Amino acid sequence: MHDVLDELGDLTVSLHEGRHHFASCRQLISKQIEVFCARREYDSVHYSDACKAIELGQFKDVNLGSDNGKQPEIPNGQFYQALADAMTTRLLPESDRAIRAVEALNVSALPDDMSSE
């Protein structure tokens, strides 16, 4: 979870700096969504460590509270999929005509060979 918050924070700072144009902002968001989608199947070391800490009831000399297992664990893949879906819905709405119009003006999306034929 900490990695996700760091990455979302970095993305937010980058978008707020004002160095990017619309198309590159959209590209940054899309790449971050792709990263989250790729992690659906990925069981990171941090996730495994967190699961072990919960089982032991302690993480680095800090006792973790216990509700006798009443708090359900969110599966790693489900968490990343929900995050990617929420970002896509909120930040990349496909139905927005203005977005499609601006993307049509994106120079980097044009083909390299622009012959006059």
Secondary structure as GFF3:
##gff-version 3
##sequence-region A 1 117
A	DSSP	alpha_helix	2	16	.	.	.	ID=ss1
A	DSSP	alpha_helix	22	38	.	.	.	ID=ss2
A	DSSP	three_ten_helix	39	41	.	.	.	ID=ss3
A	DSSP	alpha_helix	45	56	.	.	.	ID=ss4
A	DSSP	beta_strand	58	59	.	.	.	ID=ss5
A	DSSP	beta_strand	62	63	.	.	.	ID=ss6
A	DSSP	alpha_helix	76	91	.	.	.	ID=ss7
A	DSSP	alpha_helix	97	104	.	.	.	ID=ss8
A	DSSP	three_ten_helix	107	109	.	.	.	ID=ss9
###
